[in-house]
Amino acid sequence: MTHRVLVTGGAGFIGSHFVRSMLDGRYAGFEDAEITVLDLLTYAGNPANLPLDHPRLTLVKGDICDEELVAGLLPGHRDVVHFAAESHVDRSLLGPRAFVRTNVLGTQTLLDAALRAGVETFVHISTDEVYGSIETGSWDEAEPLLPNSPYAASKASADLLARSYWRTHGLDVRITRCSNNYGPRQHPEKLIPLFTTNLLSGLDVPLYGTGRQSREWLHVDDHCRAVHLVLATGRAGEIYNVGGGDELTNREITGLLLSLCGADASRIRPVADRKGHDLRYATDDTKIRTELGYRPLTSFAAGLRETVAWYRAHSEWWRPLKG
Ligand code: NAD
């Protein structure tokens, strides 16, 4: 029987990397899988991120909140990998409703349809931001959720709904909580591509507040390999943190980008800090490393160099997206 996988948000940054990797046969057990991408193609979704003429790929333009569409589409799919979301924290401060709609209602709509369709495995992609800010040490999966932005709160709500479908209905739901991703094809509203494309365009870079906010950075390819491991070998009802291990402040990242783009500190334009800006996220990902044998393969130095080189070589991809 044909093995079908539904990937939501597969035209976005991380989802499209996952789809391309699976179609390239890089994920054991999924070499012949047929993929349906369900994506609304919002400002963040780009069909050009996908190999649209690939014989094992179907792109369906549609909304994960559309009950009828989702209920009609899910039967026949063995697995669901759910990336679709409103993903930009700054936008969630200005227009939180879209975040609640897509991230909460959309996730519930998918869970319900997956249950009815007899989907075997549902991987819900979440974020380390659901834990809130931590001054020292790192969170493991048992840490209480204390999200601080409307984005993080909507993702935390979706996590709880996802878990409830496992607990109540026995749907095999697995949740990943990943740190900040970077890599090719990330929308230029996010820090690394924003600063890179600004510098490549001769513009200044707007650094929030003191620049002391600290994040763990993970290459998108490592994140997607972790998602595959959870899908293929994870356990039902479990949560897996996926950390990068490379912890840097925004100021440190800015310094690296300035040097990779041949610019100096005069290009930094300090701007008022984001409201409620979390100072630090750090995850303990011992569980996925010991249980599933995961480890990131791309060092931040090499990954950032390659990422900047990709943006330098692909201005046709990002120029139309810059406001
Ligand atoms: P993205 O914004 O690049 O892509 C989101 C995709 O979802 C887009 O293709 C968009 O068109 C689609 N989408 C949005 N609303 C939709 C709807 N109602 N119906 C169908 N499709 C819709 O996001 P990303 O950075 O690729 O993130 C993917 C997932 O990973 C998200 O769930 C995000 O919360 C999570 N995550 C991201 C990061 C990161 O650093 N980018 C870190 C941890 C977790």
Residues whose N, C-alpha, C, O or C-beta is under 5 A from the ligand:
A	BS01	NAD	G9 A11 G12 F13 I14 G15 L38 D39 L40 L41 T42 A44 G45 N46 G62 D63 I64 C65 H82 F83 A84 A85 E86 S87 T102 G106 I125 S126 T127 C178 S179 N180 N181
